[in-house]
Amino acid sequence: MNRLLDLGLISAAIRIGAPLLFAALGTVFVSSAGMINISVEGSMLVGTFAAVVISYLTQSAFLGFLAAGVAGLFLAGVVSFLIVQWKGDAIVVGLGGNLFAWGVTVFLLEELLHMRGTFTGSPVPFFHPLGIPVLQGIPVVRDILSGYSMPVYLSVLLAILIWVMMYKTPSGLIVRSTGNNAEAVRAVGTDVQKVQILCFMASGFLAGLGGACLSIANLQGFWSENMTNGRGYIALCAAAFGRNNPAMVLLACLLFGVAEAIGIRSQVLRLPPTFVLMIPYVLTIIMLTASTRRERL
C-alpha cells in the first residue's frame, strides 16, 4: 500500500492530468459561450499525431508542439463553421469531427508515412523534465513541484491566465455573457457568432496542445492509433464538474490524474487489467452524475 500511495503518486497525477487540463481549459471557452464542443477528442487526436510527425521531421519538439495546436485549431474551426454558421447539430457534428480525426490520422500514417498502427520513426524529439533550482533544497516540495516538462508547467500557468481572463477582463465578460444572455451581447453591438467561433478555435488549439502533451511531453516521443483513448470526453466531464471555472477545472483534472495513476500503480496488487483500465472512466461517470445532480439542486 505504501508503494501505491506516496509522493510519487502526486507527481504522476500532475503529469497525467496535464493533457486533460489543456483540453478542459479549451472546453471552458466554448461552454461559457453557451455551446458544446464534442470534437475535443478529435482535436486532441490530430494534435498527438501532428506533434510526433512534425517533431520527427523538424527534429524540434517545440515546432511539433505548435503544430499540434494548429492541427487542433483547424479541426475545431471546421466544426465551428458547421455548427455556428450552418446551424448543424452540435452533437452530430462533433462526433463526426472525432471520427474524421481518427480516420485521417490512420490514413496519413499509412499513405504518406507507410506505417500502420504506430509511428515508428526514430528518434522523435520530446520535452525533457525541467528542475526548479530554487526548490532543490526542499525535499517534499521539490518532489511535488519540480521535474516536469515545459508543457506540464504551461498547462498550470494557462489555468491561472484563463481564470484572470474570464473573470477580470472585458473579453472574459463578453464570453460569459454570450452564454448567459446572447441577446444582450447583440444589443451592445458584439457579433455573437464571431465570439462563439473564436471560442471553438481556442478550444481546438488548446486541445491540440493537450494531444502534444500526451505524445511528446511525458518522457516519450510516440504515437499510436486512437492514442487519446477517450481523454477528450474526460476533459468535457472535468470542465462540467468544475462549472467552467479554470481553478476548479484544474482540481478536477488532478483528480482524474490521481485515479489513472492509482490504476497504473494498482497493477502491483495483481488486480485484473480490465479493472485497472476502467478506474478513470468509472470516476468520469461518478463526477458527471454528481455534476448533473448539483445543477438540478
Secondary structure as a PSIPRED ss2 file (coil, helix, strand):
# PSIPRED VFORMAT (PSIPRED V4.0)

   1 M C   1.000  0.000  0.000
   2 N C   1.000  0.000  0.000
   3 R C   1.000  0.000  0.000
   4 L C   1.000  0.000  0.000
   5 L C   1.000  0.000  0.000
   6 D C   1.000  0.000  0.000
   7 L H   0.000  1.000  0.000
   8 G H   0.000  1.000  0.000
   9 L H   0.000  1.000  0.000
  10 I H   0.000  1.000  0.000
  11 S H   0.000  1.000  0.000
  12 A H   0.000  1.000  0.000
  13 A H   0.000  1.000  0.000
  14 I H   0.000  1.000  0.000
  15 R H   0.000  1.000  0.000
  16 I H   0.000  1.000  0.000
  17 G H   0.000  1.000  0.000
  18 A H   0.000  1.000  0.000
  19 P H   0.000  1.000  0.000
  20 L H   0.000  1.000  0.000
  21 L H   0.000  1.000  0.000
  22 F H   0.000  1.000  0.000
  23 A H   0.000  1.000  0.000
  24 A H   0.000  1.000  0.000
  25 L H   0.000  1.000  0.000
  26 G H   0.000  1.000  0.000
  27 T H   0.000  1.000  0.000
  28 V H   0.000  1.000  0.000
  29 F H   0.000  1.000  0.000
  30 V H   0.000  1.000  0.000
  31 S H   0.000  1.000  0.000
  32 S H   0.000  1.000  0.000
  33 A C   1.000  0.000  0.000
  34 G C   1.000  0.000  0.000
  35 M C   1.000  0.000  0.000
  36 I C   1.000  0.000  0.000
  37 N C   1.000  0.000  0.000
  38 I C   1.000  0.000  0.000
  39 S C   1.000  0.000  0.000
  40 V H   0.000  1.000  0.000
  41 E H   0.000  1.000  0.000
  42 G H   0.000  1.000  0.000
  43 S H   0.000  1.000  0.000
  44 M H   0.000  1.000  0.000
  45 L H   0.000  1.000  0.000
  46 V H   0.000  1.000  0.000
  47 G H   0.000  1.000  0.000
  48 T H   0.000  1.000  0.000
  49 F H   0.000  1.000  0.000
  50 A H   0.000  1.000  0.000
  51 A H   0.000  1.000  0.000
  52 V H   0.000  1.000  0.000
  53 V H   0.000  1.000  0.000
  54 I H   0.000  1.000  0.000
  55 S H   0.000  1.000  0.000
  56 Y H   0.000  1.000  0.000
  57 L H   0.000  1.000  0.000
  58 T H   0.000  1.000  0.000
  59 Q C   1.000  0.000  0.000
  60 S C   1.000  0.000  0.000
  61 A H   0.000  1.000  0.000
  62 F H   0.000  1.000  0.000
  63 L H   0.000  1.000  0.000
  64 G H   0.000  1.000  0.000
  65 F H   0.000  1.000  0.000
  66 L H   0.000  1.000  0.000
  67 A H   0.000  1.000  0.000
  68 A H   0.000  1.000  0.000
  69 G H   0.000  1.000  0.000
  70 V H   0.000  1.000  0.000
  71 A H   0.000  1.000  0.000
  72 G H   0.000  1.000  0.000
  73 L H   0.000  1.000  0.000
  74 F H   0.000  1.000  0.000
  75 L H   0.000  1.000  0.000
  76 A H   0.000  1.000  0.000
  77 G H   0.000  1.000  0.000
  78 V H   0.000  1.000  0.000
  79 V H   0.000  1.000  0.000
  80 S H   0.000  1.000  0.000
  81 F H   0.000  1.000  0.000
  82 L H   0.000  1.000  0.000
  83 I H   0.000  1.000  0.000
  84 V H   0.000  1.000  0.000
  85 Q H   0.000  1.000  0.000
  86 W C   1.000  0.000  0.000
  87 K C   1.000  0.000  0.000
  88 G C   1.000  0.000  0.000
  89 D C   1.000  0.000  0.000
  90 A H   0.000  1.000  0.000
  91 I H   0.000  1.000  0.000
  92 V H   0.000  1.000  0.000
  93 V H   0.000  1.000  0.000
  94 G H   0.000  1.000  0.000
  95 L H   0.000  1.000  0.000
  96 G H   0.000  1.000  0.000
  97 G H   0.000  1.000  0.000
  98 N H   0.000  1.000  0.000
  99 L H   0.000  1.000  0.000
 100 F H   0.000  1.000  0.000
 101 A H   0.000  1.000  0.000
 102 W H   0.000  1.000  0.000
 103 G H   0.000  1.000  0.000
 104 V H   0.000  1.000  0.000
 105 T H   0.000  1.000  0.000
 106 V H   0.000  1.000  0.000
 107 F H   0.000  1.000  0.000
 108 L H   0.000  1.000  0.000
 109 L H   0.000  1.000  0.000
 110 E H   0.000  1.000  0.000
 111 E H   0.000  1.000  0.000
 112 L C   1.000  0.000  0.000
 113 L C   1.000  0.000  0.000
 114 H C   1.000  0.000  0.000
 115 M C   1.000  0.000  0.000
 116 R C   1.000  0.000  0.000
 117 G C   1.000  0.000  0.000
 118 T E   0.000  0.000  1.000
 119 F E   0.000  0.000  1.000
 120 T C   1.000  0.000  0.000
 121 G C   1.000  0.000  0.000
 122 S C   1.000  0.000  0.000
 123 P C   1.000  0.000  0.000
 124 V C   1.000  0.000  0.000
 125 P C   1.000  0.000  0.000
 126 F C   1.000  0.000  0.000
 127 F C   1.000  0.000  0.000
 128 H C   1.000  0.000  0.000
 129 P C   1.000  0.000  0.000
 130 L E   0.000  0.000  1.000
 131 G C   1.000  0.000  0.000
 132 I C   1.000  0.000  0.000
 133 P H   0.000  1.000  0.000
 134 V H   0.000  1.000  0.000
 135 L H   0.000  1.000  0.000
 136 Q C   1.000  0.000  0.000
 137 G C   1.000  0.000  0.000
 138 I C   1.000  0.000  0.000
 139 P H   0.000  1.000  0.000
 140 V H   0.000  1.000  0.000
 141 V H   0.000  1.000  0.000
 142 R H   0.000  1.000  0.000
 143 D H   0.000  1.000  0.000
 144 I H   0.000  1.000  0.000
 145 L H   0.000  1.000  0.000
 146 S C   1.000  0.000  0.000
 147 G C   1.000  0.000  0.000
 148 Y E   0.000  0.000  1.000
 149 S C   1.000  0.000  0.000
 150 M H   0.000  1.000  0.000
 151 P H   0.000  1.000  0.000
 152 V H   0.000  1.000  0.000
 153 Y H   0.000  1.000  0.000
 154 L H   0.000  1.000  0.000
 155 S H   0.000  1.000  0.000
 156 V H   0.000  1.000  0.000
 157 L H   0.000  1.000  0.000
 158 L H   0.000  1.000  0.000
 159 A H   0.000  1.000  0.000
 160 I H   0.000  1.000  0.000
 161 L H   0.000  1.000  0.000
 162 I H   0.000  1.000  0.000
 163 W H   0.000  1.000  0.000
 164 V H   0.000  1.000  0.000
 165 M H   0.000  1.000  0.000
 166 M H   0.000  1.000  0.000
 167 Y H   0.000  1.000  0.000
 168 K H   0.000  1.000  0.000
 169 T C   1.000  0.000  0.000
 170 P H   0.000  1.000  0.000
 171 S H   0.000  1.000  0.000
 172 G H   0.000  1.000  0.000
 173 L H   0.000  1.000  0.000
 174 I H   0.000  1.000  0.000
 175 V H   0.000  1.000  0.000
 176 R H   0.000  1.000  0.000
 177 S H   0.000  1.000  0.000
 178 T H   0.000  1.000  0.000
 179 G H   0.000  1.000  0.000
 180 N H   0.000  1.000  0.000
 181 N C   1.000  0.000  0.000
 182 A H   0.000  1.000  0.000
 183 E H   0.000  1.000  0.000
 184 A H   0.000  1.000  0.000
 185 V H   0.000  1.000  0.000
 186 R H   0.000  1.000  0.000
 187 A H   0.000  1.000  0.000
 188 V C   1.000  0.000  0.000
 189 G C   1.000  0.000  0.000
 190 T C   1.000  0.000  0.000
 191 D C   1.000  0.000  0.000
 192 V H   0.000  1.000  0.000
 193 Q H   0.000  1.000  0.000
 194 K H   0.000  1.000  0.000
 195 V H   0.000  1.000  0.000
 196 Q H   0.000  1.000  0.000
 197 I H   0.000  1.000  0.000
 198 L H   0.000  1.000  0.000
 199 C H   0.000  1.000  0.000
 200 F H   0.000  1.000  0.000
 201 M H   0.000  1.000  0.000
 202 A H   0.000  1.000  0.000
 203 S H   0.000  1.000  0.000
 204 G H   0.000  1.000  0.000
 205 F H   0.000  1.000  0.000
 206 L H   0.000  1.000  0.000
 207 A H   0.000  1.000  0.000
 208 G H   0.000  1.000  0.000
 209 L H   0.000  1.000  0.000
 210 G H   0.000  1.000  0.000
 211 G H   0.000  1.000  0.000
 212 A H   0.000  1.000  0.000
 213 C H   0.000  1.000  0.000
 214 L H   0.000  1.000  0.000
 215 S H   0.000  1.000  0.000
 216 I H   0.000  1.000  0.000
 217 A C   1.000  0.000  0.000
 218 N C   1.000  0.000  0.000
 219 L C   1.000  0.000  0.000
 220 Q C   1.000  0.000  0.000
 221 G C   1.000  0.000  0.000
 222 F C   1.000  0.000  0.000
 223 W E   0.000  0.000  1.000
 224 S E   0.000  0.000  1.000
 225 E C   1.000  0.000  0.000
 226 N C   1.000  0.000  0.000
 227 M C   1.000  0.000  0.000
 228 T C   1.000  0.000  0.000
 229 N C   1.000  0.000  0.000
 230 G C   1.000  0.000  0.000
 231 R H   0.000  1.000  0.000
 232 G H   0.000  1.000  0.000
 233 Y H   0.000  1.000  0.000
 234 I H   0.000  1.000  0.000
 235 A H   0.000  1.000  0.000
 236 L H   0.000  1.000  0.000
 237 C H   0.000  1.000  0.000
 238 A H   0.000  1.000  0.000
 239 A H   0.000  1.000  0.000
 240 A H   0.000  1.000  0.000
 241 F H   0.000  1.000  0.000
 242 G C   1.000  0.000  0.000
 243 R C   1.000  0.000  0.000
 244 N C   1.000  0.000  0.000
 245 N C   1.000  0.000  0.000
 246 P H   0.000  1.000  0.000
 247 A H   0.000  1.000  0.000
 248 M H   0.000  1.000  0.000
 249 V H   0.000  1.000  0.000
 250 L H   0.000  1.000  0.000
 251 L H   0.000  1.000  0.000
 252 A H   0.000  1.000  0.000
 253 C H   0.000  1.000  0.000
 254 L H   0.000  1.000  0.000
 255 L H   0.000  1.000  0.000
 256 F H   0.000  1.000  0.000
 257 G H   0.000  1.000  0.000
 258 V H   0.000  1.000  0.000
 259 A H   0.000  1.000  0.000
 260 E H   0.000  1.000  0.000
 261 A H   0.000  1.000  0.000
 262 I H   0.000  1.000  0.000
 263 G H   0.000  1.000  0.000
 264 I H   0.000  1.000  0.000
 265 R H   0.000  1.000  0.000
 266 S H   0.000  1.000  0.000
 267 Q H   0.000  1.000  0.000
 268 V H   0.000  1.000  0.000
 269 L H   0.000  1.000  0.000
 270 R C   1.000  0.000  0.000
 271 L C   1.000  0.000  0.000
 272 P C   1.000  0.000  0.000
 273 P H   0.000  1.000  0.000
 274 T H   0.000  1.000  0.000
 275 F H   0.000  1.000  0.000
 276 V H   0.000  1.000  0.000
 277 L H   0.000  1.000  0.000
 278 M H   0.000  1.000  0.000
 279 I H   0.000  1.000  0.000
 280 P H   0.000  1.000  0.000
 281 Y H   0.000  1.000  0.000
 282 V H   0.000  1.000  0.000
 283 L H   0.000  1.000  0.000
 284 T H   0.000  1.000  0.000
 285 I H   0.000  1.000  0.000
 286 I H   0.000  1.000  0.000
 287 M H   0.000  1.000  0.000
 288 L H   0.000  1.000  0.000
 289 T H   0.000  1.000  0.000
 290 A H   0.000  1.000  0.000
 291 S H   0.000  1.000  0.000
 292 T H   0.000  1.000  0.000
 293 R H   0.000  1.000  0.000
 294 R H   0.000  1.000  0.000
 295 E H   0.000  1.000  0.000
 296 R H   0.000  1.000  0.000
 297 L C   1.000  0.000  0.000
